[in-house]
Amino acid sequence: MHTKIYLFLKDKSFIRILLYIVCILPFFAGISSIPPLDRDESRFAQSSFQMIDNEDYINIKFQDEIRAKKPVGIYWLQAFSAKLFGTEDILSYRIPSLLAAFFSIVVIWYFSKSIFGRESSELITLLFASNLLFVTEAHIGKTDSFLLLTICLQQLLLFIIYSNKKINFYTNYIIPAILWLFVSIGILIKGPVAILIFCLTIISFSVLEKNYSIFIKIKPLIGVVLISLIILPWVISIQSSTNGLFFEKAIMEDFVAKIISGQESHGGYPGYYVFISPLILWPIATFIPITLLFIKKNRSNVAIKFLLCWIIPFWIIIELVPTKLFHYPLPVLPAIAMLISASIIYFEKHKITFKSKKNKNLFFVISTLFGIGGLVLNVILFYLTTKFSDTKSIIIYIIVFLNFLLCLCLFFMTSYKNFLMIFNIENYSNLSKYFSNTKIIIILAAFFYTGMFGYIIPNLKTLFPSNMIVNELKKIEYDSISSTGYYEPSLVFLLKGNLVHSNPNEAAIFLAEGQNNIVLVEKSSKEEFLASSRNFDLNLMEFKIIKGYNYSKGKFVEIFFYKNIN
């Protein structure tokens, strides 16, 4: 019996399944326990909730304001999910992002298999799935994870169309039609991003290959028809219902504002994404330098050229656009991950040559510097834990310490693997083989994410003042609630829109008019509110104070609870 169990545990199929399960765990960790995030996630979730509540699936509104940030696609998906799983919990609005992440993994597996072969595709897919930026976006209920899925599908189909040599109805018309279907869905999710990547890839790849036949192969006429059929009905409806205001706001207040200046204090200089690449590409960022060597050695390969045309034009654009956000490189992440992963597999079998020992040493040092992203992340987590965790439990500190050890192991393992490849050293000992094993690196990264998303972030209580406020409100009875000085979208979502946004004087009037009303007053508005209250002869009772940190504004907040006891 014991022998059978031992043989089963040694079986490669069992180990592969176990590896997949471990890699999937981080995606579920914290998906329901992390409170609604400010500001985008809560705005999306509240607007989707209002679609259901008002039974209006055309107009996109955040309370009474037209929300013209993104097209309707993600709101429909979130509304559908919330209809199925319940409108109250933020989890319902995150499910589309989570499912999109899983489907993206499947697409990348198929894509990498078609380029690099079945043997390499599994490792490439798992390395992609272990990326910090990818796992993070899978936890957030907004457009980016689902947009990534549509881009992965459109790019895969584009590559299939270019590579295809057969001439029949299926390859000539069905595949291009499916391609344009996903391009249309991408536009409906996040406007121009999907079609921008699509066009940039086609143009740059055609110029690089000096072959423009792909413009005919993609059947642009089918594209025009499908895009019109899928997108125009909603465009006409929203324009009619808002008297043209939706697209005016979308273009002038969102799209143009991001291009001209850093929107909502998210500005940065060109080179920003290169600078943060050790973080957004962790834990495989340390292999970026050898990836450049891999590209150089295989620059004539059509698939490598295609992946580069997917990455470079879009990367240049996001570096030049003044608005800088952490997730902007996500649409090209699959191509980057495929190239990095392929370079690891390639240089495990091929030697790297340098002109001098000095160049080799410098190359290794640069590679090591690219690997510090995890250590930086852990320093941030430690700081956040000491600053914003209100729990006295030692468990969170143990998990932070364990995560630090995992980070340290990952840093040394990836650096050691780089060292072996750069200096062309054979793995002779079993310990050396384990220490440089890519699958162990993937497993350790999965455990790190599980601890971070599953326990550390949900326990940073003071980072989520809206959640603290709502937990207190659940303990008391009141008729209506108003807030002055603090009006984050997360609070609006948690109260399902039943929140009045007021200035200090309006807040005093609000209390005077309602016998059982409550006002939330942020410290910066307290003095003015109290002065206004005296004018109305209110007998105020301050019965609760919440202290937290508003990360959207980068400042500590104190929220005072008031009611009138006249």
C-alpha positions as a Python dict, from the first residue, in 0.01 Angstrom:
ca = {
    (1, 'M'): (0, 0, 0),
    (2, 'H'): (277, 244, 100),
    (3, 'T'): (467, 153, -217),
    (4, 'K'): (165, 238, -433),
    (5, 'I'): (124, 576, -263),
    (6, 'Y'): (495, 649, -309),
    (7, 'L'): (480, 559, -680),
    (8, 'F'): (167, 771, -724),
    (9, 'L'): (338, 1071, -562),
    (10, 'K'): (636, 1022, -793),
    (11, 'D'): (417, 1003, -1102),
    (12, 'K'): (479, 1295, -1339),
    (13, 'S'): (108, 1345, -1406),
    (14, 'F'): (38, 1386, -1034),
    (15, 'I'): (327, 1632, -995),
    (16, 'R'): (201, 1830, -1297),
    (17, 'I'): (-154, 1848, -1156),
    (18, 'L'): (-18, 1950, -815),
    (19, 'L'): (189, 2223, -982),
    (20, 'Y'): (-121, 2357, -1161),
    (21, 'I'): (-323, 2361, -836),
    (22, 'V'): (-48, 2549, -651),
    (23, 'C'): (-26, 2804, -935),
    (24, 'I'): (-403, 2860, -935),
    (25, 'L'): (-424, 2920, -556),
    (26, 'P'): (-304, 3285, -565),
    (27, 'F'): (-589, 3383, -798),
    (28, 'F'): (-847, 3282, -535),
    (29, 'A'): (-653, 3416, -236),
    (30, 'G'): (-813, 3739, -115),
    (31, 'I'): (-1054, 3762, -408),
    (32, 'S'): (-1347, 3813, -168),
    (33, 'S'): (-1170, 3928, 150),
    (34, 'I'): (-987, 4230, 3),
    (35, 'P'): (-1230, 4525, 41),
    (36, 'P'): (-1344, 4729, -264),
    (37, 'L'): (-1052, 4930, -399),
    (38, 'D'): (-1042, 5300, -476),
    (39, 'R'): (-1097, 5443, -711),
    (40, 'D'): (-1157, 5263, -1040),
    (41, 'E'): (-1276, 4926, -912),
    (42, 'S'): (-1544, 5080, -689),
    (43, 'R'): (-1659, 5313, -966),
    (44, 'F'): (-1698, 5020, -1206),
    (45, 'A'): (-1876, 4806, -947),
    (46, 'Q'): (-2116, 5084, -839),
    (47, 'S'): (-2201, 5174, -1199),
    (48, 'S'): (-2267, 4806, -1277),
    (49, 'F'): (-2484, 4778, -967),
    (50, 'Q'): (-2685, 5082, -1077),
    (51, 'M'): (-2747, 4919, -1415),
    (52, 'I'): (-2915, 4630, -1235),
    (53, 'D'): (-3090, 4851, -979),
    (54, 'N'): (-3230, 5089, -1242),
    (55, 'E'): (-3278, 4819, -1508),
    (56, 'D'): (-3097, 5051, -1749),
    (57, 'Y'): (-2825, 4869, -1943),
    (58, 'I'): (-2748, 5152, -2184),
    (59, 'N'): (-2652, 5444, -1962),
    (60, 'I'): (-2344, 5426, -1740),
    (61, 'K'): (-2378, 5632, -1423),
    (62, 'F'): (-2197, 5670, -1093),
    (63, 'Q'): (-2481, 5788, -870),
    (64, 'D'): (-2628, 6078, -1075),
    (65, 'E'): (-2313, 6151, -1276),
    (66, 'I'): (-2255, 6020, -1629),
    (67, 'R'): (-1955, 5788, -1615),
    (68, 'A'): (-1790, 5828, -1953),
    (69, 'K'): (-1457, 5665, -1873),
    (70, 'K'): (-1498, 5336, -2061),
    (71, 'P'): (-1746, 5174, -2303),
    (72, 'V'): (-2025, 4953, -2177),
    (73, 'G'): (-1866, 4606, -2218),
    (74, 'I'): (-1720, 4557, -1870),
    (75, 'Y'): (-2035, 4697, -1705),
    (76, 'W'): (-2249, 4438, -1884),
    (77, 'L'): (-2014, 4160, -1775),
    (78, 'Q'): (-2010, 4276, -1413),
    (79, 'A'): (-2386, 4329, -1409),
    (80, 'F'): (-2441, 3978, -1547),
    (81, 'S'): (-2204, 3833, -1286),
    (82, 'A'): (-2373, 4029, -1005),
    (83, 'K'): (-2715, 3907, -1125),
    (84, 'L'): (-2590, 3549, -1092),
    (85, 'F'): (-2387, 3571, -772),
    (86, 'G'): (-2544, 3862, -583),
    (87, 'T'): (-2517, 4238, -599),
    (88, 'E'): (-2385, 4303, -247),
    (89, 'D'): (-2037, 4147, -243),
    (90, 'I'): (-1745, 4292, -439),
    (91, 'L'): (-1655, 3932, -536),
    (92, 'S'): (-1942, 3927, -788),
    (93, 'Y'): (-1787, 4221, -973),
    (94, 'R'): (-1439, 4063, -969),
    (95, 'I'): (-1545, 3731, -1120),
    (96, 'P'): (-1521, 3852, -1485),
    (97, 'S'): (-1159, 3959, -1422),
    (98, 'L'): (-1079, 3629, -1252),
    (99, 'L'): (-1232, 3416, -1529),
    (100, 'A'): (-1065, 3629, -1796),
    (101, 'A'): (-728, 3564, -1628),
    (102, 'F'): (-784, 3187, -1639),
    (103, 'F'): (-886, 3196, -2007),
    (104, 'S'): (-583, 3414, -2085),
    (105, 'I'): (-361, 3142, -1937),
    (106, 'V'): (-523, 2885, -2168),
    (107, 'V'): (-476, 3111, -2473),
    (108, 'I'): (-110, 3172, -2385),
    (109, 'W'): (-58, 2798, -2351),
    (110, 'Y'): (-197, 2742, -2701),
    (111, 'F'): (-12, 3044, -2843),
    (112, 'S'): (325, 2940, -2698),
    (113, 'K'): (267, 2580, -2809),
    (114, 'S'): (218, 2695, -3167),
    (115, 'I'): (539, 2902, -3154),
    (116, 'F'): (779, 2716, -2925),
    (117, 'G'): (635, 2363, -2916),
    (118, 'R'): (442, 2155, -2662),
    (119, 'E'): (743, 2080, -2437),
    (120, 'S'): (819, 2450, -2377),
    (121, 'S'): (459, 2576, -2367),
    (122, 'E'): (380, 2439, -2021),
    (123, 'L'): (671, 2618, -1856),
    (124, 'I'): (608, 2939, -2053),
    (125, 'T'): (242, 2938, -1945),
    (126, 'L'): (325, 2879, -1578),
    (127, 'L'): (586, 3156, -1579),
    (128, 'F'): (331, 3391, -1733),
    (129, 'A'): (75, 3290, -1468),
    (130, 'S'): (327, 3366, -1192),
    (131, 'N'): (371, 3731, -1296),
    (132, 'L'): (298, 3996, -1031),
    (133, 'L'): (110, 4238, -1258),
    (134, 'F'): (-104, 3961, -1409),
    (135, 'V'): (-202, 3809, -1073),
    (136, 'T'): (-275, 4154, -929),
    (137, 'E'): (-509, 4255, -1213),
    (138, 'A'): (-696, 3924, -1182),
    (139, 'H'): (-801, 4039, -833),
    (140, 'I'): (-945, 4375, -944),
    (141, 'G'): (-1293, 4426, -1088),
    (142, 'K'): (-1221, 4656, -1381),
    (143, 'T'): (-1145, 4641, -1754),
    (144, 'D'): (-782, 4533, -1773),
    (145, 'S'): (-792, 4159, -1712),
    (146, 'F'): (-1075, 4107, -1960),
    (147, 'L'): (-911, 4339, -2212),
    (148, 'L'): (-598, 4124, -2186),
    (149, 'L'): (-801, 3815, -2280),
    (150, 'T'): (-942, 3982, -2594),
    (151, 'I'): (-593, 4102, -2693),
    (152, 'C'): (-442, 3755, -2641),
    (153, 'L'): (-714, 3607, -2862),
    (154, 'Q'): (-688, 3871, -3135),
    (155, 'Q'): (-307, 3844, -3144),
    (156, 'L'): (-320, 3464, -3157),
    (157, 'L'): (-567, 3471, -3446),
    (158, 'L'): (-363, 3738, -3623),
    (159, 'F'): (-54, 3517, -3602),
    (160, 'I'): (-253, 3213, -3724),
    (161, 'I'): (-384, 3411, -4022),
    (162, 'Y'): (-34, 3526, -4116),
    (163, 'S'): (119, 3177, -4073),
    (164, 'N'): (-158, 2994, -4255),
    (165, 'K'): (-75, 2865, -4603),
    (166, 'K'): (-400, 2679, -4668),
    (167, 'I'): (-671, 2829, -4884),
    (168, 'N'): (-1026, 2735, -4786),
    (169, 'F'): (-1343, 2897, -4655),
    (170, 'Y'): (-1257, 2834, -4289),
    (171, 'T'): (-910, 2994, -4299),
    (172, 'N'): (-1009, 3268, -4544),
    (173, 'Y'): (-1330, 3387, -4380),
    (174, 'I'): (-1420, 3214, -4051),
    (175, 'I'): (-1090, 3284, -3869),
    (176, 'P'): (-1078, 3652, -3982),
    (177, 'A'): (-1443, 3691, -3872),
    (178, 'I'): (-1359, 3549, -3527),
    (179, 'L'): (-1055, 3779, -3514),
    (180, 'W'): (-1272, 4085, -3578),
    (181, 'L'): (-1525, 3962, -3324),
    (182, 'F'): (-1258, 3976, -3050),
    (183, 'V'): (-1129, 4312, -3175),
    (184, 'S'): (-1487, 4442, -3146),
    (185, 'I'): (-1525, 4303, -2795),
    (186, 'G'): (-1192, 4463, -2701),
    (187, 'I'): (-1319, 4802, -2824),
    (188, 'L'): (-1640, 4753, -2627),
    (189, 'I'): (-1432, 4679, -2315),
    (190, 'K'): (-1173, 4959, -2325),
    (191, 'G'): (-1213, 5172, -2633),
    (192, 'P'): (-910, 5212, -2860),
    (193, 'V'): (-648, 5003, -2674),
    (194, 'A'): (-722, 4665, -2837),
    (195, 'I'): (-745, 4799, -3192),
    (196, 'L'): (-438, 5020, -3133),
    (197, 'I'): (-226, 4715, -3048),
    (198, 'F'): (-384, 4530, -3340),
    (199, 'C'): (-297, 4806, -3590),
    (200, 'L'): (51, 4871, -3449),
    (201, 'T'): (134, 4500, -3469),
    (202, 'I'): (12, 4464, -3828),
    (203, 'I'): (185, 4777, -3956),
    (204, 'S'): (520, 4722, -3784),
    (205, 'F'): (525, 4349, -3864),
    (206, 'S'): (441, 4409, -4231),
    (207, 'V'): (717, 4670, -4260),
    (208, 'L'): (966, 4441, -4083),
    (209, 'E'): (878, 4143, -4303),
    (210, 'K'): (836, 4356, -4617),
    (211, 'N'): (519, 4159, -4675),
    (212, 'Y'): (183, 4338, -4683),
    (213, 'S'): (-37, 4041, -4768),
    (214, 'I'): (-171, 4029, -4413),
    (215, 'F'): (-378, 4341, -4486),
    (216, 'I'): (-573, 4133, -4738),
    (217, 'K'): (-575, 3815, -4528),
    (218, 'I'): (-746, 3981, -4230),
    (219, 'K'): (-1045, 4076, -4450),
    (220, 'P'): (-1090, 4439, -4334),
    (221, 'L'): (-1437, 4462, -4493),
    (222, 'I'): (-1559, 4184, -4263),
    (223, 'G'): (-1404, 4383, -3978),
    (224, 'V'): (-1592, 4701, -4066),
    (225, 'V'): (-1922, 4510, -4085),
    (226, 'L'): (-1869, 4320, -3757),
    (227, 'I'): (-1745, 4623, -3561),
    (228, 'S'): (-2046, 4821, -3687),
    (229, 'L'): (-2293, 4545, -3597),
    (230, 'I'): (-2149, 4490, -3249),
    (231, 'I'): (-2065, 4843, -3138),
    (232, 'L'): (-2291, 5086, -3328),
    (233, 'P'): (-2624, 4985, -3162),
    (234, 'W'): (-2493, 5082, -2817),
    (235, 'V'): (-2308, 5390, -2952),
    (236, 'I'): (-2629, 5522, -3111),
    (237, 'S'): (-2833, 5444, -2798),
    (238, 'I'): (-2592, 5611, -2553),
    (239, 'Q'): (-2549, 5917, -2774),
    (240, 'S'): (-2924, 5953, -2803),
    (241, 'S'): (-2994, 5909, -2431),
    (242, 'T'): (-2720, 6154, -2325),
    (243, 'N'): (-2768, 6403, -2610),
    (244, 'G'): (-2411, 6342, -2727),
    (245, 'L'): (-2262, 6415, -2385),
    (246, 'F'): (-2117, 6065, -2325),
    (247, 'F'): (-1857, 6071, -2603),
    (248, 'E'): (-1783, 6438, -2550),
    (249, 'K'): (-1687, 6358, -2189),
    (250, 'A'): (-1511, 6033, -2285),
    (251, 'I'): (-1290, 6199, -2544),
    (252, 'M'): (-1220, 6535, -2378),
    (253, 'E'): (-1216, 6442, -2009),
    (254, 'D'): (-1061, 6094, -2026),
    (255, 'F'): (-877, 6014, -2351),
    (256, 'V'): (-736, 6357, -2440),
    (257, 'A'): (-661, 6439, -2074),
    (258, 'K'): (-440, 6129, -2045),
    (259, 'I'): (-249, 6215, -2361),
    (260, 'I'): (-193, 6583, -2277),
    (261, 'S'): (-106, 6559, -1906),
    (262, 'G'): (-74, 6316, -1617),
    (263, 'Q'): (-436, 6249, -1522),
    (264, 'E'): (-533, 6243, -1151),
    (265, 'S'): (-170, 6301, -1040),
    (266, 'H'): (-53, 5988, -1225),
    (267, 'G'): (218, 6163, -1426),
    (268, 'G'): (563, 6034, -1510),
    (269, 'Y'): (856, 6070, -1745),
    (270, 'P'): (957, 5849, -2042),
    (271, 'G'): (1146, 5548, -1911),
    (272, 'Y'): (908, 5504, -1618),
    (273, 'Y'): (801, 5152, -1722),
    (274, 'V'): (1159, 5040, -1787),
    (275, 'F'): (1241, 5165, -1436),
    (276, 'I'): (957, 4968, -1270),
    (277, 'S'): (1001, 4658, -1490),
    (278, 'P'): (1182, 4469, -1208),
    (279, 'L'): (855, 4497, -1018),
    (280, 'I'): (589, 4451, -1288),
    (281, 'L'): (777, 4156, -1444),
    (282, 'W'): (871, 3988, -1115),
    (283, 'P'): (980, 3710, -1061),
    (284, 'I'): (1119, 3668, -1415),
    (285, 'A'): (1249, 4024, -1460),
    (286, 'T'): (1602, 3913, -1378),
    (287, 'F'): (1607, 3725, -1709),
    (288, 'I'): (1539, 4038, -1919),
    (289, 'P'): (1910, 4081, -2019),
    (290, 'I'): (1943, 3721, -2144),
    (291, 'T'): (1614, 3770, -2329),
    (292, 'L'): (1777, 4048, -2529),
    (293, 'L'): (2055, 3802, -2623),
    (294, 'F'): (1792, 3542, -2714),
    (295, 'I'): (1616, 3795, -2940),
    (296, 'K'): (1946, 3887, -3105),
    (297, 'K'): (2031, 3522, -3176),
    (298, 'N'): (1682, 3447, -3311),
    (299, 'R'): (1601, 3781, -3472),
    (300, 'S'): (1526, 3619, -3808),
    (301, 'N'): (1253, 3400, -3654),
    (302, 'V'): (907, 3513, -3772),
    (303, 'A'): (740, 3441, -3435),
    (304, 'I'): (1003, 3644, -3247),
    (305, 'K'): (950, 3934, -3487),
    (306, 'F'): (575, 3911, -3433),
    (307, 'L'): (609, 3921, -3054),
    (308, 'L'): (844, 4220, -3078),
    (309, 'C'): (596, 4403, -3302),
    (310, 'W'): (332, 4333, -3038),
    (311, 'I'): (553, 4481, -2763),
    (312, 'I'): (773, 4764, -2891),
    (313, 'P'): (532, 5009, -3064),
    (314, 'F'): (284, 5000, -2774),
    (315, 'W'): (561, 5025, -2514),
    (316, 'I'): (698, 5337, -2685),
    (317, 'I'): (350, 5496, -2679),
    (318, 'I'): (288, 5433, -2307),
    (319, 'E'): (636, 5565, -2226),
    (320, 'L'): (560, 5887, -2417),
    (321, 'V'): (206, 5941, -2285),
    (322, 'P'): (227, 6165, -1972),
    (323, 'T'): (-23, 5961, -1768),
    (324, 'K'): (155, 5667, -1608),
    (325, 'L'): (-29, 5385, -1435),
    (326, 'F'): (117, 5059, -1301),
    (327, 'H'): (-102, 4837, -1520),
    (328, 'Y'): (-49, 5008, -1858),
    (329, 'P'): (205, 4747, -1984),
    (330, 'L'): (-42, 4461, -1917),
    (331, 'P'): (-160, 4429, -2284),
    (332, 'V'): (195, 4339, -2397),
    (333, 'L'): (278, 4128, -2091),
    (334, 'P'): (199, 3793, -2263),
    (335, 'A'): (447, 3863, -2543),
    (336, 'I'): (715, 3972, -2293),
    (337, 'A'): (654, 3666, -2075),
    (338, 'M'): (673, 3435, -2377),
    (339, 'L'): (1006, 3584, -2486),
    (340, 'I'): (1158, 3576, -2135),
    (341, 'S'): (1038, 3221, -2071),
    (342, 'A'): (1160, 3103, -2412),
    (343, 'S'): (1502, 3258, -2346),
    (344, 'I'): (1533, 3065, -2018),
    (345, 'I'): (1454, 2737, -2195),
    (346, 'Y'): (1688, 2823, -2484),
    (347, 'F'): (1990, 2910, -2268),
    (348, 'E'): (1945, 2601, -2054),
    (349, 'K'): (2056, 2414, -2366),
    (350, 'H'): (2278, 2669, -2545),
    (351, 'K'): (2588, 2852, -2428),
    (352, 'I'): (2613, 3229, -2396),
    (353, 'T'): (2934, 3381, -2530),
    (354, 'F'): (3084, 3718, -2439),
    (355, 'K'): (3377, 3911, -2587),
    (356, 'S'): (3542, 3952, -2246),
    (357, 'K'): (3513, 3845, -1883),
    (358, 'K'): (3445, 4207, -1789),
    (359, 'N'): (3138, 4213, -2017),
    (360, 'K'): (3020, 3885, -1868),
    (361, 'N'): (3052, 4014, -1510),
    (362, 'L'): (2877, 4341, -1596),
    (363, 'F'): (2597, 4150, -1768),
    (364, 'F'): (2545, 3936, -1457),
    (365, 'V'): (2538, 4242, -1228),
    (366, 'I'): (2275, 4412, -1447),
    (367, 'S'): (2068, 4091, -1452),
    (368, 'T'): (2085, 4070, -1073),
    (369, 'L'): (1967, 4431, -1038),
    (370, 'F'): (1661, 4346, -1250),
    (371, 'G'): (1580, 4076, -993),
    (372, 'I'): (1536, 4308, -693),
    (373, 'G'): (1166, 4374, -765),
    (374, 'G'): (1051, 4109, -518),
    (375, 'L'): (1271, 4247, -241),
    (376, 'V'): (1134, 4597, -303),
    (377, 'L'): (781, 4455, -293),
    (378, 'N'): (851, 4285, 38),
    (379, 'V'): (991, 4605, 190),
    (380, 'I'): (668, 4778, 83),
    (381, 'L'): (459, 4499, 240),
    (382, 'F'): (656, 4518, 566),
    (383, 'Y'): (610, 4895, 580),
    (384, 'L'): (235, 4867, 507),
    (385, 'T'): (195, 4599, 774),
    (386, 'T'): (368, 4799, 1048),
    (387, 'K'): (184, 5117, 948),
    (388, 'F'): (-168, 5006, 855),
    (389, 'S'): (-242, 4675, 1024),
    (390, 'D'): (-455, 4732, 1333),
    (391, 'T'): (-445, 4369, 1441),
    (392, 'K'): (-236, 4275, 1743),
    (393, 'S'): (-206, 3919, 1613),
    (394, 'I'): (146, 3801, 1549),
    (395, 'I'): (24, 3587, 1256),
    (396, 'I'): (43, 3870, 1003),
    (397, 'Y'): (404, 3940, 1099),
    (398, 'I'): (489, 3571, 1070),
    (399, 'I'): (338, 3564, 721),
    (400, 'V'): (525, 3882, 623),
    (401, 'F'): (847, 3723, 751),
    (402, 'L'): (776, 3398, 563),
    (403, 'N'): (705, 3602, 250),
    (404, 'F'): (1036, 3779, 301),
    (405, 'L'): (1211, 3441, 317),
    (406, 'L'): (1029, 3332, 0),
    (407, 'C'): (1138, 3656, -170),
    (408, 'L'): (1494, 3604, -60),
    (409, 'C'): (1489, 3245, -190),
    (410, 'L'): (1342, 3361, -521),
    (411, 'F'): (1604, 3634, -553),
    (412, 'F'): (1892, 3394, -494),
    (413, 'M'): (1739, 3116, -705),
    (414, 'T'): (1675, 3338, -1008),
    (415, 'S'): (2018, 3501, -967),
    (416, 'Y'): (2182, 3159, -938),
    (417, 'K'): (1999, 3032, -1246),
    (418, 'N'): (2119, 3341, -1432),
    (419, 'F'): (2470, 3280, -1303),
    (420, 'L'): (2467, 2923, -1437),
    (421, 'M'): (2346, 3035, -1781),
    (422, 'I'): (2569, 3344, -1814),
    (423, 'F'): (2886, 3167, -1697),
    (424, 'N'): (2798, 2840, -1878),
    (425, 'I'): (2823, 2623, -1565),
    (426, 'E'): (2680, 2272, -1566),
    (427, 'N'): (2443, 2156, -1290),
    (428, 'Y'): (2629, 1862, -1141),
    (429, 'S'): (2486, 1828, -790),
    (430, 'N'): (2123, 1751, -706),
    (431, 'L'): (2113, 2052, -472),
    (432, 'S'): (2226, 2278, -755),
    (433, 'K'): (1958, 2135, -984),
    (434, 'Y'): (1685, 2197, -726),
    (435, 'F'): (1812, 2547, -651),
    (436, 'S'): (1794, 2646, -1018),
    (437, 'N'): (1471, 2458, -1098),
    (438, 'T'): (1226, 2690, -1277),
    (439, 'K'): (921, 2502, -1151),
    (440, 'I'): (1030, 2547, -790),
    (441, 'I'): (1066, 2921, -862),
    (442, 'I'): (706, 2921, -990),
    (443, 'I'): (579, 2735, -681),
    (444, 'L'): (755, 2973, -439),
    (445, 'A'): (610, 3274, -624),
    (446, 'A'): (262, 3117, -595),
    (447, 'F'): (305, 3074, -217),
    (448, 'F'): (423, 3435, -191),
    (449, 'Y'): (113, 3567, -372),
    (450, 'T'): (-115, 3345, -163),
    (451, 'G'): (21, 3499, 158),
    (452, 'M'): (15, 3853, 19),
    (453, 'F'): (-336, 3852, -132),
    (454, 'G'): (-492, 3599, 103),
    (455, 'Y'): (-383, 3739, 438),
    (456, 'I'): (-156, 4044, 440),
    (457, 'I'): (-357, 4286, 221),
    (458, 'P'): (-701, 4200, 373),
    (459, 'N'): (-556, 4270, 718),
    (460, 'L'): (-428, 4618, 634),
    (461, 'K'): (-750, 4749, 790),
    (462, 'T'): (-662, 5119, 810),
    (463, 'L'): (-589, 5125, 435),
    (464, 'F'): (-961, 5072, 382),
    (465, 'P'): (-1140, 5345, 584),
    (466, 'S'): (-1462, 5300, 383),
    (467, 'N'): (-1481, 4940, 497),
    (468, 'M'): (-1424, 5046, 859),
    (469, 'I'): (-1699, 5309, 829),
    (470, 'V'): (-1954, 5063, 689),
    (471, 'N'): (-1872, 4804, 958),
    (472, 'E'): (-1955, 5066, 1221),
    (473, 'L'): (-2273, 5174, 1041),
    (474, 'K'): (-2398, 4814, 1048),
    (475, 'K'): (-2412, 4838, 1429),
    (476, 'I'): (-2652, 5135, 1437),
    (477, 'E'): (-2989, 5232, 1294),
    (478, 'Y'): (-3025, 5544, 1081),
    (479, 'D'): (-3243, 5681, 803),
    (480, 'S'): (-3000, 5856, 567),
    (481, 'I'): (-2631, 5935, 559),
    (482, 'S'): (-2424, 6221, 423),
    (483, 'S'): (-2048, 6269, 402),
    (484, 'T'): (-1840, 6583, 388),
    (485, 'G'): (-1465, 6590, 325),
    (486, 'Y'): (-1451, 6216, 255),
    (487, 'Y'): (-1624, 6084, -55),
    (488, 'E'): (-1437, 5788, -196),
    (489, 'P'): (-1610, 5557, -450),
    (490, 'S'): (-1557, 5256, -220),
    (491, 'L'): (-1787, 5413, 39),
    (492, 'V'): (-2048, 5483, -229),
    (493, 'F'): (-2034, 5121, -347),
    (494, 'L'): (-2046, 4971, 4),
    (495, 'L'): (-2355, 5184, 78),
    (496, 'K'): (-2497, 5098, -266),
    (497, 'G'): (-2521, 5463, -365),
    (498, 'N'): (-2722, 5562, -56),
    (499, 'L'): (-2482, 5840, 34),
    (500, 'V'): (-2529, 6217, -2),
    (501, 'H'): (-2219, 6413, -99),
    (502, 'S'): (-2228, 6749, 77),
    (503, 'N'): (-2016, 7043, 179),
    (504, 'P'): (-1996, 7127, 555),
    (505, 'N'): (-2289, 7370, 544),
    (506, 'E'): (-2509, 7125, 349),
    (507, 'A'): (-2415, 6852, 600),
    (508, 'A'): (-2548, 7068, 886),
    (509, 'I'): (-2872, 7129, 694),
    (510, 'F'): (-2895, 6753, 628),
    (511, 'L'): (-2886, 6684, 1004),
    (512, 'A'): (-3137, 6958, 1076),
    (513, 'E'): (-3386, 6813, 828),
    (514, 'G'): (-3367, 6450, 936),
    (515, 'Q'): (-3450, 6314, 1280),
    (516, 'N'): (-3238, 6004, 1243),
    (517, 'N'): (-2975, 6111, 991),
    (518, 'I'): (-2602, 6064, 1026),
    (519, 'V'): (-2320, 6279, 891),
    (520, 'L'): (-1963, 6167, 834),
    (521, 'V'): (-1719, 6455, 868),
    (522, 'E'): (-1353, 6437, 770),
    (523, 'K'): (-1122, 6624, 1007),
    (524, 'S'): (-1034, 6891, 748),
    (525, 'S'): (-1406, 6985, 724),
    (526, 'K'): (-1485, 6954, 1094),
    (527, 'E'): (-1438, 7317, 1200),
    (528, 'E'): (-1655, 7455, 920),
    (529, 'F'): (-1921, 7190, 984),
    (530, 'L'): (-1937, 7275, 1356),
    (531, 'A'): (-1967, 7646, 1277),
    (532, 'S'): (-2257, 7578, 1039),
    (533, 'S'): (-2424, 7350, 1295),
    (534, 'R'): (-2423, 7630, 1554),
    (535, 'N'): (-2616, 7849, 1310),
    (536, 'F'): (-2894, 7589, 1307),
    (537, 'D'): (-2887, 7533, 1686),
    (538, 'L'): (-2810, 7165, 1641),
    (539, 'N'): (-2741, 6954, 1947),
    (540, 'L'): (-2465, 6741, 1801),
    (541, 'M'): (-2346, 6410, 1934),
    (542, 'E'): (-2010, 6283, 1816),
    (543, 'F'): (-2036, 5910, 1874),
    (544, 'K'): (-1755, 5751, 1673),
    (545, 'I'): (-1417, 5831, 1514),
    (546, 'I'): (-1255, 5625, 1240),
    (547, 'K'): (-885, 5673, 1169),
    (548, 'G'): (-744, 5545, 843),
    (549, 'Y'): (-533, 5621, 539),
    (550, 'N'): (-678, 5745, 211),
    (551, 'Y'): (-425, 5602, -37),
    (552, 'S'): (-604, 5767, -331),
    (553, 'K'): (-507, 6107, -190),
    (554, 'G'): (-197, 5993, -3),
    (555, 'K'): (-302, 6122, 338),
    (556, 'F'): (-427, 6007, 677),
    (557, 'V'): (-793, 6076, 750),
    (558, 'E'): (-1008, 6098, 1060),
    (559, 'I'): (-1378, 6049, 1005),
    (560, 'F'): (-1616, 6175, 1276),
    (561, 'F'): (-1969, 6036, 1309),
    (562, 'Y'): (-2234, 6293, 1404),
    (563, 'K'): (-2605, 6294, 1468),
    (564, 'N'): (-2850, 6553, 1598),
    (565, 'I'): (-3012, 6462, 1930),
    (566, 'N'): (-3262, 6752, 1952),
}
